[in-house]
Each structure stands twice: as structure tokens, then as C-alpha cells.
Amino acid sequence: MRRGPGHDPDDDYLPNLLEYAFQMNPSTGQSGAAALPEFAVNEDGTVTMTYCQIDAPTEGSANTGFRVQDLIYIPQISFGDRTAAGEFIWIGGEGDGEVFEDAPAVERFDGKGLVRVALKSREPLGNSSQQMFGRILVRLNE
């Protein structure tokens, strides 16, 4: 049986670490799309990223990563720029720029041990024709 953080025993393309972070069942193959991050550009050009994390005491900020139990949730954005190796260049978290406001809106929503976190960018990040991506990088807090 494949049990490590990078394994995907239900073959749904989400490794165990992400299924744990978003409180999904790693053995059923159910999508759990409600727990996955959402990304929206607001009318004023700012960006709001909404995602779920474990409902537990949290340390850190949007710009350093949120430490929750044994995980770190790091919100990031990319404008589609890539490295020479073809990998996206991500901004935010880990000390490489203050993209999001420090005080997120937090809401308990499902009774499954999750809270919904909404982060808004500090300033406009682009226009509707600009390519933008968002992600929540999840790491083990070792």
C-alpha cells in the first residue's frame, strides 16, 4: 500500500499530503473540489485566493506561510513567467514578497475540521487580459 506524503493510492492525481491538508479521503478517489483553492480577480484588480485548511491554532502570515499542526500552507501566485527549465516562477510566501494582506478572513464552514481562508492581495496585480495562476503550496512542518 502506498502511504507516503507523495503517494496517490486512489489515483485521483492528488498526493496524500494534499488530501490530508484539505481533509479529503485518500482512498476513495472522490474529488473534494470544495476544499481545493479558488482564485478570482476582483473589479479593482486585486486578487482573492480562497482555500481550506485544517481548523487548528495557526502561526505565521500569508506572506510567510501559515503553520497549522504539522503542515505549512503557503499561498502563491504566478504571472506565467517560467525559469529556463520551464518551471513557473511563484511569488508569495517564504520571504520573497508581500503579496497578500496579513489578516485573512477565516470562516468555519463544513463541520469536517476545516476553515475557509480568504486572502486578498495588497494591491492590484494585473488586468483581465493578463495570465495569472494561484496555488497553495503545502509542506510538512518539520
C-alpha positions in Angstrom: 0.0 0.0 0.0 1.3 3.5 -0.9 1.2 5.6 2.3 3.8 8.3 2.0 3.1 12.0 1.6 3.8 11.9 -2.2 1.8 8.8 -2.9 -1.6 8.7 -4.5 -3.3 5.4 -3.7 -6.7 6.3 -5.2 -5.1 7.6 -8.4 -7.0 10.9 -8.3 -3.8 12.9 -9.1 -3.8 14.4 -5.5 -1.0 13.1 -3.4 -1.7 12.0 0.2 -0.1 15.3 1.6 -2.7 17.4 -0.2 -5.6 15.1 0.6 -4.6 15.4 4.3 -4.1 19.2 4.2 -7.6 19.7 2.6 -9.2 16.8 4.7 -10.1 14.7 1.8 -10.2 10.9 1.8 -7.0 9.5 0.2 -8.5 6.1 -0.5 -11.8 6.9 -2.3 -10.9 8.9 -5.4 -13.7 11.4 -4.7 -12.7 14.9 -5.9 -13.4 17.0 -2.9 -13.4 20.1 -5.2 -15.0 22.2 -2.5 -11.7 22.0 -0.5 -9.4 23.0 -3.3 -8.2 26.6 -3.7 -10.2 29.1 -5.7 -8.6 32.2 -7.4 -10.5 35.3 -8.5 -9.6 38.8 -9.9 -11.7 41.5 -8.2 -13.1 44.6 -10.0 -10.4 46.8 -8.5 -7.7 44.5 -9.9 -6.8 42.9 -6.6 -6.9 39.1 -6.4 -8.7 37.0 -3.8 -7.5 33.5 -3.1 -9.8 31.2 -1.1 -8.8 27.8 0.2 -9.5 25.4 3.1 -7.1 24.5 5.9 -7.2 22.4 9.0 -9.1 24.1 11.8 -6.4 24.4 14.4 -4.2 27.0 16.0 -2.3 28.8 13.3 1.0 30.7 13.3 2.6 32.9 10.7 1.0 35.0 8.0 0.0 34.9 4.3 3.4 36.2 3.4 5.5 33.7 5.4 3.2 30.7 5.3 0.6 29.5 7.8 1.8 26.8 10.2 -1.0 24.6 11.2 -0.2 21.4 13.2 2.4 19.6 11.1 1.7 21.5 7.9 2.7 24.8 6.3 0.2 26.4 3.8 1.9 28.9 1.5 -0.3 30.9 -0.8 1.5 31.9 -4.1 0.7 33.5 -7.4 2.4 33.3 -10.8 2.1 35.5 -13.9 3.1 32.7 -16.2 6.8 33.5 -16.2 9.0 30.5 -16.3 12.5 29.5 -15.5 15.0 28.3 -18.1 13.9 24.8 -17.1 10.3 25.6 -17.9 9.0 25.8 -14.3 6.6 28.5 -13.2 8.1 31.3 -11.1 5.9 31.6 -8.0 5.6 34.8 -5.8 4.5 34.9 -2.2 5.4 33.2 1.0 8.8 32.1 2.1 10.0 35.7 2.3 10.0 36.6 -1.5 7.5 39.3 -1.4 4.4 40.5 0.5 1.6 39.7 -2.0 -1.3 39.2 0.4 -2.8 41.2 3.3 -1.7 39.8 6.6 -5.1 39.4 8.1 -7.2 36.8 6.2 -10.9 36.3 6.6 -11.5 33.0 8.2 -14.8 31.1 8.3 -15.8 27.7 9.7 -18.0 26.2 7.1 -18.4 22.4 6.9 -18.1 20.7 10.3 -15.3 18.5 8.9 -12.4 20.1 10.7 -11.7 22.8 8.1 -11.9 26.5 7.9 -12.2 28.6 4.7 -9.4 31.2 4.4 -9.8 34.2 2.1 -6.7 36.2 1.2 -6.8 39.5 -0.7 -3.8 40.9 -2.5 -2.3 44.1 -1.1 -2.6 45.9 -4.4 -3.9 45.3 -7.9 -1.9 42.6 -9.6 -2.9 42.9 -13.2 -5.7 43.2 -15.6 -8.2 40.8 -17.1 -6.1 40.0 -20.1 -3.0 39.1 -18.0 -2.4 35.4 -17.4 -2.3 34.6 -13.7 -2.2 31.4 -11.6 -2.7 30.7 -7.9 -1.7 27.8 -5.7 -1.4 26.8 -2.1 2.0 25.1 -1.7 1.7 22.6 1.2 4.7 21.4 3.0 5.3 19.3 6.1 6.4 21.5 9.1 9.5 19.6 10.1 
